[in-house]
């Protein structure tokens, strides 16, 4: 990823969830529009070579599937906790009626 792409990604990650979802959908829709298959294949080949070089140089570290699963589980649990907190915050509390 270029420095410019990383800068854009960092800015996009600071957006709220709905804006990120909309941006992601727009970007996903734009992939492959009008590009010949050979250009797409060449771009992937270049990306693969870049990643191999980054791994070989130590610039990029490989992560096991177990580490990825653990990290994803942590992200899911945090999201569920935030969602529960938000739901609790928005749920009206019962009022006591004087009687």
N, C-alpha and C positions, 0 to 999 in steps of 0.2 A: 504494500500500500504506500502511495506517495505521501509526503508530508502534508500536502494540501488535502488529500483525501482523509488523512488522520485528523486534521484540524476540523474538517466538516463533520466527521464522525463524532468527535468530541463535542462539538456544538449541538449536534442532533441528539446525543445521549442526554444532554441537559434539558431537553424539551419534556413536556409532560407526556404521559402514556398515549393519550389520544392523538397528539401531534406526531409522535414517533410512529404510531401505527399507520396514520395517513401517509406520512413521508415514506415509510417502508413499502406500502402498497403501490405508491406512485413509482418508486424506484424499481420494484419488482416488475411492474408492468412495462417499464422502459427497456428491460433486458431483452436483447435479441431483435428489437424493432429495426428492421431494414438492414441488419448486418448479415452478410453472407456467412454461412456455416464455417468457411475456411478462416475468416477473421476471428470468429469466436474460438475456434480450435487453437489458433495461433496465440490468442490472448491467454487461454488456459495453459498452454504449454509454457509461455513466458512466466506465468504466475507460479507454476510448479517448479520451474528452474530457480526462480527467485526464492521460493520457500526452502528448497533443498540447500541452496547456498547459505541461507540464513541459519539453517540447522547445523550445517557443516562448520560454519564460522563461530557457532555458539551464541549468535545474536538472538536466536529463537530456541526455546526449550520445548521438548516434546512433553505431553501430559498424558498419563494413562487414562484409559476409559473409566477406571474406578474413580480417579480424581475428578473427571468430568461429571460423572454421575453424582458424586458427593456434592460438588459445587452446585449442580442443577437442583439437587434436593434442598440445599440451603436457600437457594434463590426462591424456590417454590414455597418453602416454609415461611420465609420473610414476607412474601407476597400475600400468603394466606393470613398471616398475622396482621399485616397492614389492613387487609380487607375486613377482617373481623373487628379490628379497632375502629375502622371507619363506620362499619355497620352499627357497632355499639354506640358510637358517638351520635349517629343519626336517628337511632331508635328512641322514640319518646319514652321517658320514664313515667310509670304510673303515678298518678297524683292521689294523695290521700284525701278523702272526702270527710269533712268534719261531721261528726254524727253523734 
